Amino acid sequence: MQGFNKYYPPDYDGEKHGSLNAYRGKHALGDRARKIDQGILIVRFELPFNIWCGTCNNHIGMGVRYNAEKKKIGNYYSTPIYSFRCKCHLCDGWFEIQTDPKNTRYVVTSGARQKDEEWDPEENGGFAIHDTDPNGGPVDPLAALEKSTDAQNHMNQVQIPRLEELQMLSDHYSVDPYMRSKKVRQRFRTEKKLDQARRAADDTLKSTYALPEELALTVESEDSRAEAHKHWEKERLALEVREKAKRRMVGRPPETAPTASSRPSLLHKKLSAGPPGSAISSLRARILENTARHASSSLGGIGPHRTKVLGNKDIVFRKT
Ligand SMILES: [Zn+2]
């Protein structure tokens, strides 16, 4: 039995010897490494399948364990292939089993026979395992020729034109970056100028009519203009009808003073016909409006109704 404590002899020098194993000339794995100079390590190996010993012809069951000599005998790509050499426990014969990384299996190479108990899916109504060996099977020369011709045709008719198209497209887009940048920036400047002009016009309108700063005005177009005009016409007709009714009740002819019915049209004329951004015209419109209001309120009976009418006129006309 190996001791649990380590004895360091008086002449042991860590710098010189490195380790106690090196000092005593022993391997760290002890007796299991007694054939390490031949590249063999003794490991415990368990039979992965049932075998028959080639020497005594006895059946040895799966799972029986041996002290096998493990040795690296080659590589499959970068994966090492190991062989395990075991001595039969019923006779003096030896058998050898190797790993098979290609098929992820073990194979018996000598000294025994493997009992064939592999599951064959094809035999049991399943699908055959796909053969991954590219060199396996007979090669049909005509099929190979056809395949290569197809590939050549595909290359000529599809891939090369496609590549040329891509190259042309790339040339088209990267031929003159300065010109393209210039064009884009020019367009941006134009749009920015238009946007600024529109904003200035909106601000003027808002300040003229004391509209709230955050009020968003719609972008003016033929449709919006026509709609606004239609709305205004409707309101004006309704107002005229009401005015006429009032006057009939009061018993006064409709042609007196600048009436309220003429006022919206006047205001509208000022709004629609005035030059854009003209503060004078809007001021004039406001003065006329005030004059009209004073005149009508001094005549009496119309004041409160007209304020109502003004309240009804809730649409904002943009200057054109
Ligand atoms: Zn045997």
Boltz pocket constraint, residues with backbone or C-beta under 6 A from the ligand:
constraints:
  - pocket:
      binder: B
      contacts: [[A, 53], [A, 54], [A, 55], [A, 56], [A, 57], [A, 58], [A, 88], [A, 89], [A, 90], [A, 91], [A, 92], [A, 93]]
      max_distance: 6.0
